[in-house]
């Protein structure tokens, strides 16, 4: 960022970008003054014995992801080339591999088209198909799990942190967990719609959230 002429900047991430943003917040490279995530990795090291309803929802969501929803993750984390070749060989296979995630993880009423247009989803799928990147996009799972970088907790972060919580995220931790791990939490907002692909699903809401969060960080 200094090479680009920025001596003060912020980071933002969701999905894998959330992992990158948590890592940046730990590393605190020159000029990074704050970070925002729309997927919060703030699970406590020891889960509460008598969880509140909000804590139980977060625990249930993480458990659901680790079991029923993580088949794709385990495949890509262990055999990325095996799944990469057939996806690169079949446009329909590539489309369904991603379309299923739109169905499972967007804030819809049973159909992904409730939240995203068909053209928008096909545009996203086409990025993988036309660039033949099914295998390389799978390998990030293999590489990161071997580096010990996959999990539900990003640990304690001292950098000023902000979060926008979308209700249909894979798991939604309560604010108290973030406060325990982020002593410099300066913004937390829970929205009434949106899911895992927040910037894709609700671009206006997402943009407003970033503006609202980082406004207080301006010099």
N, C-alpha and C positions, 0 to 999 in steps of 0.2 A: 504493500500500500504506500509506503514512503516513496518508492520508485515511481508511483503514479501521481505523486504530488499531494498525497493526503497524510497530514500529521495527526488528524483526529478522525476516527471512523468507528462504525458499529458493525456488528455481525447479526445475522438472522438465519434461522433454519427450521425446517420441519422434515420429517421422515429421516433419510440419511443426513440431510442438512442439519437436523437437530443434533446428531452425533458429532458432526464437524463443529458446530457452534459451541457445544459443551467442551469439546477439546480445545478450541481457541480460547474459551473463557479460562480454562486451566493454564494454558500457555501464556496468555496475556502478551501477545506480540506488540511491538512498538506502535503506539497510537490507538490501540483498541480501548475504547472508553466504556463500552457497555455492550450487552448482547440481549437478543430477544429470541424466544423459541415458541413455536406453537405445538410442540410435543415436549413435555417436561419429564426429564429423567431424574426424578427426585424420590425414588423409593427409599425408605429407611433401611438401614442395615439389618435391623431386627423388626419384623412386623409386629404390630400391637396385638396383645392377647385378646383384647375386647375391642375390636375395631368399631368406629362410628359407621353409620350408613354410608357416608362419603368414602371412608377408607375401605369399606367392604366392596363398594363398587369398583374402586381402583384395583383392589386385589383380584376380584373376579375377572375384570377386564384383562389384566396381565396374565392370569391363569388361562383364560380362553385363548389369548394370543399364543401362549407357550404350547398349547395343546392343539385344539381344533383348527386354529388359524395359521399355524406355522409350518404346514407341510411344504410350502414353496420355499420357506427359509431353510429348512433342514436339507432339502434337495440341493439348493444352490450353495449352501455352506459346506456340503460334503462332496457333491458330484456336479460341479458347475458345467463341466464340458459335456457330461451326459445329457443334461437338459438343454444345453446351448445348441447342440447340433440339430435335434429335432425341431426346436423353435425356429432356427434359421432356415429350416427346410420347408416349413409350413406356415403360410400367412394366416390361415385359420387358427392354427395352434398358437401362434404368437398373439393373435387378437384375443383369444379366449383366456390365455395366461394372464393378460393384463385386465381384460374386461371383468373377470371375476373379482379382482381387487376393487374395481370401481363399484361393483355391486355390494361388496362386503363392507367397505370402509367409507363410503360417502354417506351423507345425511339424506337418505332417500326413503321412499315408502315401499320398497320391494324391488324397484327397477332403477338402475343407474341413470336412466334417462329422466328420472324425476329431478335430478340434480345437475347433470351434465348433458349437453347436446350430443347426438350421435357423431356429428362432424368433429366436435372438440375431442371426443374420445378417440376417434380414428386418427386425428392429427397426432395425438400423443403416441398411439400404437405405431403409427407410421415412422416415427423417429427411430424406433428400434428396428423395424422391418427394412427400411430403405438404407440404413447405415450398417445393417448386419451385425448388430451389437448385442444379440441375446446372450451370447457366451460371456462377453466382457462385462455386461451388466450383472451377470450371475456371479462372476468371480469376486466382486467386491465383498460378497458374503463370506466366501471361502477365505479370502485374505484377512478380513477383519476379525473373524472368529478365531483364527490362529494367532492373531495379535492380541487376543483378550479384550477386544473393543466392542463386544456386543453384550448388552444387558439393560436392565430397567433403571439403573442408577448411575448418574454421572458423578456422584460424590460431592463433596463440599466445594463450593465455588465462591471465591471472594469478590470477583468482578461484579459490578452492578448488573443485575439481571432483571429482565422483564418477561412476561408471559401472557399470551392470549390463549384462553382455554376454549376450544370448540367442542360442543357436547357429544359429537359422534366420533371423537378420537378413539383410537384403539384402546387406550386406557387413560383415564382422567384422574390424576392425583389431586388430593385436596391441597388447598393453599398452605395449611399448616406444615405439610411435608416440605414444600418449597421454602418456607420461612426457616425451617430447621437446617436446611443445607445451603441456602442462599442468604447469608446475613445482610446482604445489600440488595434485597429484592425491592425494586422501586415502582413496579407496575405489575398488576395482576387483574385481568378482566375475564370473566366467564360469559361467553356469548350464548345466544339462544338458538343458533343454527350453525351448520357447518360441520365437516368431518375431518378425516385424516388429510385429505388433499385440500387444505383450507384455501390456499392461494388460487387454486384451480376452480374450486367450487364457489367461493365467495370473494372474488377479487376486490370488490369495493370495500367490504367489511375488513378484509385482510389489510388493505392499504391504509384504511382509517386507523386500524389498530397500531400499525407501525408508526404512523404520524403521532398518534396520541401517546404512545409509549416513549418515543425518543424526543418529543418536544422539550421535555424537562432537561435533556442532556445537551441541548444546544449551548454553545459558548455565549 
